[in-house]
Amino acid sequence: MILAREGVVRQDAHRGVVVFQPSVKDVTETYEIREVLEGLAAELATKHLTDDDLEALDAVIERMKSAKPARYVELNREFHRRIYGAAARPRLTEMIEQLRDIASSYIELTVQEYEPDYRDQVQAEHEAIRDALRQRDAKRVGRLVRNHVRHNARQVVNILERTASR
């Protein structure tokens, strides 16, 4: 039941429990919802983040620069958790975490199909988000986060389509 809730397996009436194979439709739906919720959480967090939070984001971004792909995924989660946790909306944060848990299997694809250019773009997006947070520009932060999530969705869809054609 826990694996099903996290999106790792699915119940199939004819075959029992089967490992989840994400479709483009599944990915798109998950990321569309994440885009809205994470953008909202980032906007709300803008007014609550402390200088200590911003320094912690700086440290995470710095560690991401040299992190191996699997570690980068962990640091990415830490970066986003720190922001969304500052929104002071526990239910919103919980919904985001559930969707990010579901999406974690998709994110693993970006590690397995590692592309340095994509990682450089994502790193620049994180830095832009942090800079907008530092400027306390909530609307810009929300827009940057929504674009960031949309960019991730496109990457995962591209990988799914590429691997399906192999």
VEXZAFI-230529 format. One record per atom (N, C-alpha, C, O): x, y, z. Coordinates in steps of 0.05 Angstrom, whole numbers, padded with zeros to 5 digits, always signed. Example, Ala and Ser with C-alpha at 12.3 -4.5 7.8 and 13.67 -1.06 7.14 Angstrom:
+00264-00114+00156+00246-00090+00156+00264-00066+00156+00285-00066+00169+00257-00045+00142+00273-00021+00143+00258+00001+00157+00268+00023+00161
//
This chain:
+00016-00024+00000+00000+00000+00000+00017+00025+00000+00011+00045-00013+00039+00024+00015+00057+00047+00016+00069+00052-00012+00071+00075-00021+00079+00031-00025+00091+00033-00051+00070+00044-00071+00077+00060-00089+00045+00035-00069+00024+00045-00087+00019+00075-00082+00016+00090-00101+00018+00083-00057+00014+00111-00050+00036+00128-00061+00032+00151-00068+00061+00118-00061+00084+00133-00071+00087+00131-00101+00104+00144-00112+00069+00116-00114+00070+00115-00143+00089+00095-00155+00093+00095-00179+00102+00078-00138+00122+00059-00148+00109+00035-00161+00119+00024-00181+00086+00026-00149+00071+00004-00160+00042+00012-00164+00032+00031-00152+00029-00004-00181+00000+00001-00186-00015-00026-00182-00004-00047-00188-00039-00024-00173-00057-00047-00171-00069-00052-00199-00080-00033-00210-00067-00076-00209-00079-00083-00234-00099-00106-00229-00091-00127-00218-00124-00102-00237-00144-00122-00231-00138-00150-00242-00145-00170-00230-00123-00151-00264-00117-00177-00277-00090-00188-00271-00086-00212-00271-00071-00170-00264-00044-00179-00259-00034-00176-00231-00012-00184-00225-00050-00164-00213-00042-00159-00186-00026-00133-00184-00034-00114-00197-00005-00133-00169+00011-00109-00165+00033-00109-00187+00047-00129-00190+00035-00087-00201+00056-00085-00222+00072-00060-00218+00062-00040-00207+00097-00061-00226+00115-00038-00224+00104-00016-00243+00097-00021-00266+00104+00008-00233+00094+00031-00248+00113+00039-00271+00137+00043-00266+00102+00040-00294+00116+00050-00318+00103+00076-00326+00081+00076-00337+00116+00099-00320+00103+00124-00325+00097+00129-00355+00114+00123-00372+00074+00140-00360+00067+00148-00387+00071+00178-00389+00073+00192-00369+00071+00188-00413+00073+00217-00417+00049+00231-00404+00052+00252-00393+00026+00218-00406+00002+00229-00394+00005+00231-00363-00002+00251-00351+00016+00210-00351+00020+00210-00322+00040+00232-00314+00034+00247-00295+00062+00234-00328+00082+00254-00322+00070+00282-00325+00074+00299-00308+00056+00286-00347+00045+00313-00352+00025+00321-00330+00027+00344-00320+00008+00303-00323-00012+00310-00302+00002+00316-00275-00004+00336-00262+00021+00299-00267+00035+00304-00242+00050+00331-00242+00048+00346-00223+00063+00337-00264+00079+00361-00265+00061+00386-00268+00068+00408-00258+00038+00384-00281+00019+00406-00282+00010+00414-00255+00008+00438-00248+00004+00394-00238-00005+00400-00211+00018+00411-00195+00014+00431-00180+00041+00399-00197+00065+00409-00183+00071+00438-00190+00077+00454-00173+00069+00444-00215+00075+00471-00225+00058+00492-00209+00069+00512-00200+00033+00487-00206+00015+00506-00193+00021+00507-00163+00025+00528-00152+00023+00483-00150+00027+00483-00121+00054+00493-00113+00056+00508-00093+00075+00485-00128+00102+00494-00120+00106+00524-00126+00120+00537-00111+00093+00534-00147+00094+00563-00152+00081+00578-00129+00092+00598-00120+00058+00569-00120+00044+00582-00098+00061+00581-00073+00064+00601-00059+00071+00557-00066+00087+00554-00042+00112+00572-00042+00119+00584-00022+00125+00575-00065+00148+00591-00068+00141+00621-00064+00156+00636-00051+00118+00629-00075+00110+00657-00071+00104+00662-00042+00113+00683-00031+00090+00644-00029+00084+00647+00000+00110+00647+00017+00112+00662+00036+00129+00631+00009+00154+00628+00025+00170+00654+00023+00186+00660+00042+00167+00669+00002+00184+00692-00003+00184+00711+00021+00205+00722+00029+00161+00715+00034+00160+00734+00056+00168+00722+00083+00171+00736+00102+00172+00695+00083+00178+00682+00109+00207+00673+00110+00217+00667+00132+00221+00670+00088+00249+00660+00089+00266+00680+00104+00265+00704+00100+00282+00669+00122+00301+00685+00138+00328+00687+00123+00333+00673+00103+00345+00704+00134+00372+00706+00123+00387+00679+00126+00402+00672+00109+00381+00665+00148+00394+00639+00152+00384+00619+00131+00400+00603+00121+00358+00620+00124+00347+00603+00103+00361+00609+00076+00369+00591+00062+00365+00634+00070+00377+00642+00045+00407+00633+00044+00417+00624+00024+00420+00635+00067+00448+00625+00068+00449+00595+00065+00467+00585+00051+00430+00581+00076+00428+00552+00073+00423+00545+00043+00435+00526+00033+00406+00560+00030+00402+00556+00001+00427+00561-00015+00433+00546-00033+00443+00581-00007+00468+00586-00020+00487+00562-00017+00500+00554-00036+00487+00551+00007+00505+00528+00012+00496+00504-00004+00513+00489-00015+00470+00499-00006+00460+00476-00022+00468+00480-00051+00477+00462-00064+00463+00504-00061+00470+00510-00090+00500+00505-00095+00507+00494-00115+00516+00514-00076+00545+00510-00079+00552+00480-00079+00569+00472-00096+00540+00464-00062+00546+00435-00061+00536+00422-00087+00547+00402-00096+00514+00432-00098+00503+00420-00122+00523+00422-00146+00523+00405-00163+00539+00443-00146+00557+00447-00169+00575+00424-00174+00581+00417-00197+00584+00411-00153+00604+00389-00156+00592+00361-00149+00606+00341-00148+00566+00360-00143+00554+00335-00134+00551+00315-00157+00545+00323-00179+00555+00290-00150+00550+00269-00169+00519+00268-00174+00504+00277-00157+00510+00257-00196+00481+00258-00203+00462+00249-00181+00443+00263-00175+00468+00226-00168+00449+00217-00147+00449+00236-00123+00427+00242-00112+00472+00246-00116+00473+00266-00094+00459+00292-00102+00447+00305-00085+00462+00299-00127+00449+00323-00137+00419+00322-00133+00406+00342-00125+00407+00299-00138+00378+00295-00134+00371+00300-00105+00351+00313-00099+00387+00290-00086+00382+00294-00058+00384+00324-00051+00367+00334-00036+00404+00337-00061+00408+00366-00056+00385+00382-00068+00376+00402-00057+00376+00374-00091+00354+00387-00104+00329+00386-00086+00315+00406-00083+00324+00362-00075+00301+00359-00057+00304+00377-00033+00285+00389-00024+00328+00378-00022+00334+00395+00001+00329+00425-00005+00317+00440+00011+00338+00433-00029+00334+00461-00038+00304+00468-00038+00296+00488-00027+00289+00451-00051+00260+00457-00054+00245+00454-00027+00227+00470-00021+00253+00435-00011+00240+00431+00015+00243+00456+00033+00225+00465+00046+00267+00467+00033+00273+00490+00049+00255+00513+00041+00245+00528+00058+00252+00517+00015+00235+00539+00005+00206+00534+00013+00193+00550+00025+00195+00510+00005+00167+00505+00009+00160+00503+00038+00137+00510+00046+00178+00493+00055+00173+00492+00083+00169+00520+00095+00155+00523+00115+00182+00540+00084+00180+00567+00094+00153+00580+00087+00147+00602+00096+00137+00567+00070+00111+00578+00062+00092+00578+00086+00072+00592+00085+00098+00563+00107+00081+00561+00131+00053+00552+00124+00033+00562+00135+00051+00533+00106+00026+00520+00098+00030+00490+00098+00036+00479+00077+00027+00478+00121+00033+00449+00124+00018+00431+00104+00030+00412+00093-00007+00436+00099-00022+00419+00080-00011+00422+00051-00009+00403+00037-00005+00447+00044+00006+00452+00018+00033+00438+00015+00038+00425-00005+00049+00440+00036+00076+00427+00035+00073+00397+00033+00088+00383+00019+00053+00386+00048+00048+00357+00047+00039+00348+00019+00049+00327+00010+00022+00363+00007+00013+00355-00020+00036+00356-00040+00039+00339-00057+00053+00377-00037+00077+00379-00055+00095+00355-00050+00105+00343-00070+00100+00348-00025+00117+00325-00019+00106+00299-00031+00122+00283-00041+00080+00295-00030+00068+00271-00041+00073+00271-00072+00079+00250-00083+00069+00293-00085+00073+00295-00114+00102+00291-00121+00109+00279-00141+00120+00303-00104+00149+00299-00109+00157+00270-00105+00175+00261-00119+00144+00256-00086+00150+00228-00082+00142+00212-00107+00157+00195-00117+00119+00218-00118+00110+00205-00142+00129+00211-00165+00137+00193-00180+00138+00236-00167+00155+00245-00189+00184+00235-00185+00200+00236-00204+00191+00225-00161+00219+00217-00157+00227+00194-00176+00250+00193-00183+00208+00177-00183+00215+00156-00202+00221+00168-00230+00237+00158-00245+00208+00190-00236+00214+00204-00261+00241+00218-00260+00256+00217-00279+00247+00229-00237+00272+00243-00233+00296+00224-00236+00317+00231-00246+00292+00199-00227+00312+00179-00230+00320+00176-00260+00343+00170-00267+00301+00180-00278+00307+00178-00306+00327+00199-00314+00344+00194-00331+00325+00223-00302+00343+00245-00310+00371+00239-00299+00391+00250-00310+00373+00222-00279+00400+00214-00269+00411+00192-00287+00435+00193-00294+00394+00173-00294+00403+00151-00312+00410+00161-00340+00429+00151-00352+00396+00181-00349+00400+00193-00376+00414+00220-00372+00404+00240-00383+00435+00221-00357+00448+00246-00348+00457+00262-00372+00471+00252-00390+00450+00288-00372+00458+00307-00393+00470+00331-00379+00455+00346-00366+00496+00336-00382+00508+00359-00369+00495+00386-00376+00493+00404-00359+00486+00390-00401+00474+00415-00408+00448+00420-00393+00442+00442-00384+00432+00399-00390+00408+00401-00374+00414+00408-00345+00401+00426-00333+00433+00395-00334+00441+00401-00306+00450+00429-00303+00444+00443-00283+00466+00439-00322+00475+00467-00321+00451+00487-00322+00451+00507-00308+00431+00480-00339+00407+00497-00340+00392+00497-00314+00383+00518-00304+00389+00473-00302+00375+00471-00277+00390+00486-00255+00377+00499-00238+00416+00484-00255+00432+00498-00235+00428+00528-00238+00424+00542-00218+00427+00538-00262+00422+00567-00267+00394+00574-00257+00390+00596-00247+00375+00557-00262+00347+00562-00252+00346+00564-00222+00333+00581-00211+00360+00546-00208+00361+00547-00179+00374+00573-00169+00364+00585-00150+00395+00581-00182+00408+00607-00175+00389+00630-00179+00389+00649-00163+00374+00630-00201+00355+00652-00207+00333+00652-00186+00325+00674-00177+00323+00629-00178+00303+00627-00157+00313+00638-00131+00300+00655-00118+00337+00630-00124+00349+00640-00099+00353+00671-00100+00348+00684-00081+00362+00681-00123+00365+00710-00126+00339+00725-00123+00338+00746-00110+00318+00715-00135+00292+00727-00133+00281+00726-00104+00268+00744-00094+00287+00704-00090+00279+00701-00062+00294+00722-00045+00282+00735-00028+00319+00726-00051+00336+00746-00037+00324+00774-00041+00326+00791-00023+00314+00779-00065+00302+00805-00071+00273+00808-00061+00261+00829-00063+00263+00786-00050+00235+00785-00039+00214+00792-00061+00194+00804-00055+00220+00782-00085+00202+00787-00108+00184+00762-00111+00191+00744-00127+00162+00761-00097+00145+00737-00096+00135+00729-00123+00135+00705-00130+00125+00748-00139+00114+00742-00165+00136+00729-00183+00131+00710-00197+00159+00741-00183+00181+00731-00199+00189+00703-00189+00194+00685-00206+00191+00699-00163+00197+00672-00152+00177+00652-00162+00185+00630-00171+00151+00658-00159+00131+00640-00168+00134+00633-00198+00131+00610-00205+00138+00653-00214+00142+00649-00243+00166+00631-00249+00165+00613-00265+00188+00637-00235+00213+00621-00239+00209+00592-00231+00219+00574-00245+00195+00587-00209+00191+00560-00199+00172+00546-00219+00178+00522-00226+00151+00559-00228+00133+00546-00247+00148+00539-00273+00145+00517-00284+00165+00557-00282+00181+00551-00306+00201+00528-00302+00205+00512-00319+00212+00528-00278+00231+00506-00270+00217+00479-00270+00228+00460-00281+00194+00477-00258+00179+00452-00258+00171+00444-00286+00173+00421-00293+00162+00463-00302+00155+00458-00330+00179+00448-00346+00176+00429-00362+00202+00460-00341+00227+00451-00355+00233+00422-00347+00241+00406-00364+00231+00415-00321+00235+00388-00312+00216+00368-00326+00224+00347-00334+00191+00377-00328+00171+00360-00341+00178+00354-00370+00177+00331-00379+00187+00375-00384+00195+00371-00412+00218+00352-00414+00219+00335-00432+00237+00354-00396+00260+00336-00396+00252+00307-00392+00261+00289-00406+00235+00303-00372+00226+00275-00367+00210+00264-00390+00214+00241-00398+00192+00280-00402+00177+00271-00425+00196+00264-00448+00192+00244-00461+00216+00281-00453+00235+00275-00474+00250+00249-00469+00253+00233-00488+00257+00244-00445+00271+00219-00438+00252+00195-00442+00260+00175-00454+00227+00197-00433+00208+00176-00437+00204+00170-00466+00204+00146-00474+00201+00190-00482+00197+00186-00511+00221+00174-00524+00219+00157-00542+00245+00183-00515+00270+00171-00526+00273+00142-00519+00280+00126-00536+00268+00136-00494+00272+00108-00485+00250+00090-00497+00255+00066-00501+00226+00100-00502+00205+00084-00514+00211+00077-00542+00202+00057-00552+00226+00094-00556+00232+00088-00584+00257+00071-00588+00264+00064-00610+00269+00062-00566+00293+00045-00568+00285+00016-00572+00303-00001-00574
//
